[in-house]
Amino acid sequence: MAVLENKIDFSVILTAKNANPNGDPLNGNRPRENYDGFGEISDVCIKRKIRNRLQDMGEKIFVQSDDRCDDGFKSLHDRAKGCEELAALSKSKDTNREEYAKTACAEWIDVRSFGQVFAFKGDSVSVGVRGPVSIQMAESISPVDIVSMQITKSVNGESGKEGKASDTMGTKHRVDFGLYVFHGSINVQLAEKTGFTDEDAEKIKLALETLFENDCSSARPEGSMEVRRVYWYRHDSKTPKYSSAKVHRLLKVNLKEGIDRPRCFEDYDITVESLDGLTPEVFEG
């Protein structure tokens, strides 16, 4: 498999309808928003979903969710030790850090994509891997309306004195509707160091296109989150003449005239400006 030779930039448009795209645990799990009322989805949340989709494709993932663990390991340290080559390297007094990083990148696609820090208690080695795939936080184009709903439990969790009444109150939060945009890039120089290939890039693209498959929950019912557009720019060299910032600015999303409160994807005008010699591959969800 050939290592990536052309820099890639991408932009993604997604929508949330009656869903909590990314709850804030420090704010009662309300959907994230900034001080101006615009919705946010953290880059960590987006990478988690990409990892899950890659795992669904049969790829080996190092940073797995506990509820999706497919190899029986209970921690990252255990997973690292479970790789015989890494375990042998970490026991050496003079660990070859480059060889350690190379082995980890070959073993797990998320390590060679996003990077990883290998620093565990009891190990004599500490290795940091910088990944070529960088993803920005998603932000909504318009301020979002967050709706809070009081709910009650219909049954006790415990019996006896420790039990609570079956009408114990709780709260659920959701975004009525939000259109979010995020951008990302794949750096060739870092891809050369981690062994990130063209095939890996295609898998990342497919993961972005199907970001919310197998992601349903009480907070995000099936169909409430949807990827509407993916703009995938493959440059003609590893150090192109157009910066990532300039490419990301090509996407223009504006609320249509006469609409004060967006309710659906069609309430926005979406245009993509052009650059000479750079045409995106477009996925329309």
N, C-alpha and C positions, 0 to 999 in steps of 0.2 A: 504494500500500500504506500502510495507516494505521500510524503509530507506536504501539507498545504503550502502553495507557492503564491497564491493571490490573496491579498487582504480582502476581508469581507466586512461590510457594514449592513446593519438591518434595522428596520423600524417596524413596530407591531402596534396595531390598534385592536383593543378588546372592549367589550361591553359587559356591564353588570346590571342585572335587573332583578330587584327584590332579592338581593344577596348581600352577604358580607364578604367582600373580596379579600380582605386582610385585616383581621381583628387586632387591636392594640391591647395587649395584656395589662398594660399600665393604666388603661382607661376603660376598665370594665368590658373589654373585648369589643368596644365600639369600632366600626370601620375607621381606618386611619384617615385623617385629614390634617391639612396644615392650618395655620392661623387664619388664612383667608378663606377657608371652607372648601378648598379643592381636595378631592380624594387622592389618596396615595396607596401604592402597593410596593412594599419594600423589595429591593433586589434579591434579598435572601429568600423571600417567599417565592419569587419567580424562579430562582435557581432550584428551589425544592421541587417545584412542579416539573421542571425540565428533567431533574434527576429521576423523578417518578416515571415520567414518560420513557426515558431511556431504559429504565429498569423493566418497564412493560415490553420493550423491544427485545429483551433478552440480554442487555448489556450488564456487565459487572459494575456495581456502584459501591464506592467506599463509604460515603456519608449517606447511610440508609435511615429512613424513619423506622422507629421501633415497630410500628404496626404494619410495616411492609418488609420486614427483615426476611430475606430468602436464603440465608446461609447459616443461621443458627448462632451467630456471634452477638454478644450482648453489648459490646462497646467497640469504639474505633481501635482501641489498643488491642483487643482480642482479634479484631479483623486483620490488623497489621501483622500480629504474631502468627495468624493462621496462614499467611503467605510464607512458604518455606524459605524462599530466597530472601525476603526481607528479614525474617527471623534470624537467618544465618548472618546477614550483614550487620544487624544490630548487636549481635553478640561479640563481634570483632572489636578488639581494643582500638584499632585504627580504622574506623568505619569510613569507607569511601562514600562520601555524601553524594557525589554525582551518580555513582552506580546505584545507590539507594533510591534516589529520585527517579532515575531512568526505569528501574524495576517497578516502582509504584505506578508510574505513568503507563507502563505497558500493561499493568494488571487491571487498572480501573479507569474507565472513560471519564468519570467526573474529575479525577485527579489531573489527567492530562488536558482537561477542558478548563476547569475553574481554578486549579491549583489546590494546595493543601499544606497545612503545617503538621509535621510528624514530630511531636514532642510529648513523650509519655513517661510517666513516673517509672523509674527503674531502668530505663533505657539510657545507654551512654551517648546516644546520638540524638541530635535535633536537626531536622531537615525541613526546609521550606521550599515549596514548589510554586512558582508563579505561572498561572494558567493563561492561555491566549484569549479565552472568551470572557469578555467583560460586558456586564449588563447594568443599565441604569435603573433607577427607581421609576415606576410608572406613576404618572400624574393625570388626573382627570382634566379635560379641556374646560369644563364648566364646574362651578361649585356644586357639590352633591348635597341632596337632602337625605339626612339620616333619620330613619323612623325607628322608634323604640317601642317594643310591645311587651306588656306584662303577661307572663305565663304562670300557670300553676301545675304542680305535680299531681297526678291522679292516684299515686300510691306511695306509701312510706318506704324509705330506703332501709330503715332499721325498725325493729319491733321493741316493745317495752318502753322504759323511761327515756332511752336515747332516741326513740323515734320522734319524728316531727309530724305535724298534721299533714294530711294529704293535700291540703290546699296551700302548701308552702309556695311563696311567690318567687318568681325569677324574672329575668329580662332578656329579651332577644333584640338584636339591632340589625338593621339592614339598610342598604342604599336603595332608594326608589329606582333610580336609573343613573348610570354613570358611564361615560365614554372615556377610556384611559388610553394613553400612549406611552410606550417606552422604546428606548433605542439600545443598540448594542454593537459590538465590534468583535472581530477575530483578528488578532495580531500575528503576523507571519513569523516575526523574529522569535516570539515566545513559543509559537507552534513548533518551530524547528528544535527548540530545547526539550519540549515535552513529547514530541513525536505525534502531535495532533495532525490527522490526515484529512484529505478531501472527503473521504468516506465519513469521518467523524463530523465534518461540517454539515454534510447532508443529513446526518442523524439529528444534529442540533436543529436544523431547519424543520425537519419533520416534527420534532418535539414542540417547537414553537407553534406550528400549524395546528397541532392537536393538544394544546397545553392543558385543556380542562377535561380531557377524556379520563375516566376512572377517578375523577376528583370530587364527585358529588358528596355532600354532607348535609346536615341539618342547616348549616349556615349558607351553603351553596347548593341548593337543589339542582338536580339534573336539568340542564338547559338554561340556567340562570346566568352562567358565565360563558362567554363566547368570543373566540378569536375571529375578528372580522376582516383584517388585512395583515399580510406580512409582506414587506418590501425588502427584498434580498439583493444587495448590491455586491457583485464580485468585480473587484478592480482588475486592471490588466498587469499589475505587478505587486510585489510585496511592499514597496514604498511608493504609493501612488501620488499623483499631483494634487488630489483633492483630500483634505483632512476629513476625519470622521465628523467633526462638528458641522462642516459645510454640507456634507451628505445628509446628516440628520435634519438639517434645516430645510431640506427640499420638501419634506412633508408638511402640508398646510391643512389644518383642520379648524374650521370656523363654523360657528352657529349660524344657521340661515336667518335671513332678515325676517323680522316679525315674530320670531320665536324667543320667548323670554325664559321658558322653562322646558328644557329638552326632555322628551319622553322616549325617544327611540333613536336608532342609528341614522335613520333617514332625516333627522332634524339637523344634520350637519352637512356642510359642503366640504368635500375632501379633494384636494388637488395635490399633484406632485410636480414640482418644477424639474427641469432637466439640466444635465451637465454634459458637455461634449464628450462622447466616448464612454458614457456610463449609463446603462439602461438597467433598471431593476427587474428581477423576476418577481412577479406579483402573485400571491396566493389570496384568493377571495373566499372567505369562509361562507 
